[in-house]
């Protein structure tokens, strides 16, 4: 007698988890968006229909289904239908140009490509550039464009009966292309087990209740968006899908109040804007936890969050796509006492801070944080060289420079690629940014190294002024830093911008700033 049914009954695969949740709480709300709501039973049925449609179009175990979509309910259907067949979901950044989307399509070779209405032109041009023959399912109102099929009509043409495919928890589930802040993106392969274990970390820290409502207000193609949906499905909570683009702090506060949101994850720049919304303290909010991550939070932002939301638990979630994503949490009770820390490694992650020879650095000294754990990716898609480099020495190299205090709390000092070496001295851009950010004329700042004829490179501060008509001068910044930073660390030039370049995750694209400065050979004063 085959033990296949027994194996299938033990599976931790994500599609199995959705089916179980639909049986446990069929009438509980799963997703809300733009006034629409579907229950877990609805979601499970839709996923079965889409999975059957995929199968008829050639999708099988291990095949890829790419989705170039905005934040919407159908995005979740598109993902989980692929997972139900043992295929791999590939969320695609909707802010990419056709050539960049073509790189993703050429790399992952999807069998089916789901394209959202506003993104049709980009998607079809990318398909042409990639030379792909994938089937295209179109989301949106009106007739499907030539060469595509209507997603909704196709879905509704199939039966909603359960789709029985034995998917192993160690199989690939998502192919997540990294944000590409330093170059062409790589596809991190995340298994079902990776994402289940990551959810266990979130459950342990957040202790969600069935009545919780989370606001998803970041792009769903980002790992934090995938994490949020997966965790909600496994926990049976409701996700309110917010804006796709154009973050508006006042509108977000309205949504938090109207939808009675209990928890929300935003990047620090967004929390800063939320805290500055007039009358925020008088709103009837029911938030019980706030989370931030994806980029470093200046102390001023954390202080504003504590002041604006007294009594609400504030947590830092630190990690990266390759770790599915959480590696460290800073719980609310330590948010003030350990201001600036990202906390301690989560239960199922081993972490070390090492030097270039993979030796542990002493407490308080800076090194690269490296990881092992059950939420660590399987590797980079079609890129054995990058995979081998990332796993050199048997640990995953994060690229984050960190230090650990005597209580085991970790502090992020900089990205390894963003460290500035000036005259043989290491300068951590995050340290300089934390100081310049405190200047009363500075709203935001990013620091990068720029070429110097004698010192190789020196720090330059790109600032967004509080008042565009009165930006801080180089002399003002230098004077402000004089008693707060060693002389060699202070910016030797200052450039005012209307806004810092960011990717869809809210991370500053320092590569753009470095490119802008690459040909600038102006001399700056020597170190004193």
N, C-alpha and C positions, 0 to 999 in steps of 0.2 A: 504494500500500500504506500502511495506517495505521501511524503510529509509536507508537500507544497501548501495545503490549507493550513497546517499547523504553523509553518514559517510565516505565512501571510498574516495570520492572526496575531503574531508577536511584533509585527512591524511598527517602527516609529516614523515611517515616512509621513511627510506633511499632508499628502492627499488622504491617507488613512485617518490622520488626526482630524481633518475637516469633516469626514464622514461620521466619525465618532461624535464630534461636537454637534452635528446636525441631529443625531439620534438622541443625544442627552438633552439638548435645549433647542428643539426645532423652531419654536416660536420666538426665541430671543433675537433681538436686533443684532445683525452682524455688521452691516455697513450703512452709513447715511451719507448722502451727498446731494446738495442742491435741492433739498426738499424730498428726495427719494429715499426710501428705506427698504432694505431687504433683510429677511431673517436668515438664520443659519440653514433652515430647510430650503429656502429659496436659493441661497448661494450654492449649496451642495447639488441641487437639481440643475442649476445653470451650468455648473462645472461639468457634470455628466454629459449634458447636451453638447457643450463645446468640445469635450474630449472625443465624443463620437464623430463630430465634424472633423476634428484634426486627424483622427485615425483614417477616415475616408479619404483624406488628402495626403496620406502617406506618412504621417507622424507615428513613429514607434519608439521603442525603448532606446534611449541615448541620443535621439534626434534633438535638434534645437528648434525652439519657437521664440522668435524675436518679437518684442513689443515696443514700438515707438508710439507711446501714448501719453496723454496728459493724466492728471490725477482724477480717476473716475472709477466707478464700481466695476466696469467691464475689464479694467486692467487686472483686477484680482481674479476675475473669471478666466482671463487669458492665461495667467500664470498657473493657476491650480489645475486647469485642464491639461496643461503640459505635464505637470507633476503626476497627475493621475495615470498617465500613460507611461510613466518612467522616462519621459522626455525632460529636456532641460530648458527652463525659462530664462530668457535673455532680455532683461529690461534695458532699453536704450535711452540714453540721454537725449531728451527732446530739444535741447539747446544746441546740439551739434549741427554743423553745416553738412550738406550732402556728402562731401568727400570724407568727412569724419565718420558719418554713419556707414558709408560704403566700406571703410576699414573694418568696422565691427561685423558687417554682413559677410565680407570676404573672409574674415578670420574664423567666424563661428559657423558659416554655411547653413543657415536655417532652412528647414523644410517649409515652414509657414512663417509669414511676417504679418503681424497685426499692426495696422497703421491707423492713427486717430485722424479725424477729419481735418483739423487745422494743420496737420503735419503731412498731409497727403503728398504735396509737391516735393517736400524734402525726401520722404520715404521712397517715392517712385524714382526720383532722380538717383538716390543712393543705390537702389536696386539695379538701375541701369549701369551705373559706374562700376558696381561690383561684379557685373556680369552674372547676376544670380537668376535662377529660374524658380525661386521659391514662390509658393502660392501666397497671394496677398488678400487678407481679410480687412475690410474697411469699416471703421467705426464712424458714425456720424449720421446727420440728417440728410435726407435727399438720396437720390440714386447713387449707387457705388460707381466710381470712375471706371472707365474702360480698363480692362485687365485686372480688375479686382472683384471681390465678392463682398456682399453686405454681411458684416459680422452678425448682426442681430437676426437677420433672416436665416442665415445658415444655422445659427445656434438653435433657433426655434423650430427648425425643420427636423430635429432629431429627438429621440426618446430620452427621457430623464432617468430611466432605470439605471441602477448602479453599474459602474464600469469596474470590472474585477481584473485588475492587473497587479501582480505581486511585485511591488517596488521595494528594493532593499534600502534600508536607512543609510547605507554607505554609498549608494548611488549618487552621482551628481544631481543637484536640484536646481541651482541657480548659477548662471555664468555672469559675474558682475565685473563690468569693465571699470577699472580704476579711473579716477577723475582726471588723470593726465595733466596734473599741474606742472610737471617737469618734462613732459614729452608725450609720445604716443602711448595711449592707454593699453594696459594688459588685462586679460580676462582672468579673474580669480574664480576658480571652480569651487563652489561650496556644496557640500553634501547635505542631504536631509538631516543626518545626525548632527552636523555642524550647527545647523540652525535650531534644532531641538535643544541642544546643549546651551546655546546662546540664550534661548528662552528661559531655560532653567535658571541661568544667572539673573535674568530680569525678574523672574518670579520670586527668587530668594530675597532680592533687595526691595522690590516694590510691593510684594504681597497683594496682588490685584484682587478685587472683589467683582462678582458677576455684574454688579450695578455700575461699575466704573465705565466712564466714557473718555476715550482718548481722542485728542485732536491730532490728525495727521496733516501737518501744514508745511511739509517739506516735499520735494519731488519724490515720487514713488520709485523712480529708477535708482535712487540713492540707497545704499545699504541700510541706513536708518529707517527709510520707508519700508523696505522689505522686512526688516526686523520687527517693526511696529505691527505690520499686518500679520506676520507669522505668529507673533506672541499673542495678539488678540484672538486669532483663530484657535490656538492651543488652549487659551484660557477662557474662551467663550464670552469675551467682553465685546463692546461695541466700539467701532472706529468711525469717527466723523471725519470725512475726507474734506479738507479745506482747499484753499486756493492753490492753483497750479503754478501760477507765475505772479509777479508783481506784489510781493509781500506788502501789506498795508497794516500798520500796527493798530490803527483805530478800528478797522474792519475786523481784525483778528480778535480784539477785545470784545467787540459786539458778538462775534461767533462764540467765544468762550462763555459769555453770559447767556446767550439765547439757547445754546445747545447743552448748557449745564455740564461743561467739560470738567472732569476731575483731574486729568493729567495731560501734560503737554511737553513735547520736546522741541526746542528751538536752538538755533545757534546764538552765540553771545551777542552779536550785533542786532539780532531780532529782539532778544530780551531787553537790550538797552532801549530800543525804540518803544517796546511795550511799556516799560517803566516811565517813559516820558509822555505817554498819552494823558492829556488833561483829564482830571477827575478819576483816574484809574483806581484810587483807593476807595472811592465811593460806589464802585460798581458791585452788583450782586453776583459775585463769582463764587463758585463752589470748589475751586481748585484745592486739592489736597497734596499734590506733588508737582514740582517743576523739575525738568531735566535740561541740561545743556551739554553740548559737546560739538564735535566736528572741527573746532578751532579753539585756540586758547582764549580764556575769558580774562580781560584786565580786572584787577582788583576793584576798580571803580564800578564795573558792571555787577559784580557779585554783591557789593555793598548796596547798590541800588535795588537789586532783587530782594535782598533781605529786608530792606526798608519798605519796599512796596508791598511785599507779601508776607507780613509777619505771621508766624505760626505755620506757614506752609513749608513742607519739607522740600529742600532744594538739593538736587543730586547732580553730580557730574558723572557723565558716562564717557569713558575714554576707550579708544580702540581704533580699529581700522578695518577696511573691507576684508582683507585677507584673514581676519580673525572672527568674522561673521557677526558682529564686529566688536563686542564689548570685551575688554581685557581688565579694566579697572573701574571701580565705583568709589566715589566719595559720598558717603551717606550724609543725610541732612544734619545729624548731630555734630559732625565734624566740619561742616561747611565754613564756620567762622573760625574755629580753633586752628584749622589747617588750611586757612585761606591760601588759594593758589595751588593746592595739591589736587591731583586727580584721584587720590585715594589709594587703596590697596588692590592687588590682583584678586579677581573673583575666584570662587572655589575651584573651578576646574581648569584654571590656567596657571602654569608655572612661568615665572618671570625672573630674569636675571638682568643686572646692569653690568655690562662688560666693556673691556677695552678692545683695541684692534686685534689682540691676540686671544680673544675670548676668555680672558681672565676676569673674575669678578673684581670690580673696583671697590675701594673702601667706602664705608658709609659717608655720605655727604659729597662724594666726588662724582663727576659727570662721566657718563658712558652711554653706550647704546643699549636700549632695552630690547631683549630678545625673548621669544616665547616658545612654549610647547603647550598643547592642550587639545581637547576633543573638539573644540570649535575652530581649530586651525584648518585653513583651506587644504584641498587636495593638491593644489599646484596651480600654475598658470597655463591656460589653454594654449596648446600648440606652441609652447615656449619653454622647452626643457632647459635652455641656457639660463633664462631668468629664474626658473624654479630652482635650479642648482645653486645659483648665486644667493637667492633668498634663504635657502636652507643650509648654507655653508656652516659646518661645525655641528650639524644636527639640531640647530635651533633656528626658528624663523627670525630673520633680521628685520626689525620694524622700520629702521631709519629714524627713529625718535631718540634724541639725546635727553637723558633723564638723570636725576639723582634721587637717592633714597635717604630719608632721615632715620634717626635711631629708633623710631617706632614703626618703621616699615612703610611709611607713607611715601608715595612717589610724586615727584615734581617734574613736569616737562620743561626742559630748558630750551630746546629748539629742535627743529628738524635737522638731521645731519647735513642735508643738502643746503640748508639755509644758514649754517654757521659761517661766519666771516673770519677769515684768517688775515690779520693785518699786522705787518711787521713781525710775523712769527707768533703773535698773540691771538688766542681764540676769543672771538666776540660772539655772544649768543644774541641773535636779533630779537628774540622774545624779551630778554632782559632790558634791552634798550627801548623797545616798544612800550614796556610797562612803565618806564619813566616818562617818556615823551607823551604818552597818553594822559598823564596827569596835568600837562600844561593847560591852562584855562582857555587858550585859543585853539586847542586841538580836539576835534570830534573823533577822528580815527587816525591811525598811523600804521604804516608798514615799513620795516627797515630791511634794506638789502645791501649787499656789498657792491661797490662800483670800482672800476679800475683806477689804480693810482700808480704813477711811474716809479715811485720809490718803495711804497709799502705794499705793493701788489693790489690791495683793495682796502677801501675804508667804508664806513657805514654812511648810507644816505637814507634820510627819513622822507618818505612820501606821506604827506599829511592831508587830511580833509579838514579844512578850517571850520570852526564853529560859525564864524561870520566870513563868508567868501570875500567880502569887501575889506577884511582886515586879517589876512593870513599871518601866521607867526613868521618872523624873519629868522634867518640862520643865526644871527647874533642872539636873538631871544631864546631860541632853543639851546644854543651852546651855553648861554648863561644859566639857564634853568637846569641843565644837566651837570654843570660844573661841580656842584656839591653832592650830587646824587649818583654820579658814575665816575669811574676812573677816566682820566683824560683821553686815553686811546679808544675808549668805547663810545665817546660822544659823536653824534652825527657831524660829519664835516660838510654836508650840504643838505639842503631842505628844498623839497619841491611840493608845491600845493596842487592838489587835484580836486576836481568836483566829486569824484567817487573813486574808491579803490577797485581795481578789477577783481571780480570774484567769479568762481565757478558756480554751478547750480546748487552745490552743497553749502555755499556761503563761505568757502575757504578763499582767502586772498590768493590770487594768481601771481605769486612773486616772480615767476618766470617772465611774465609780461613786463614787470618793472625792471628786471635785469636786462631784458632785451632792449628796453627803452634807453637804458644807460650804457649799453655795451660799447657804443662808439664815443662815449664821453670820456675824454682823456684829460679833463681839466685838472690842474694841480691843486691840491689842498694843503693846508699848513701841516708841517710835520708833527709827529707826536712830541709832546712835552711832558 
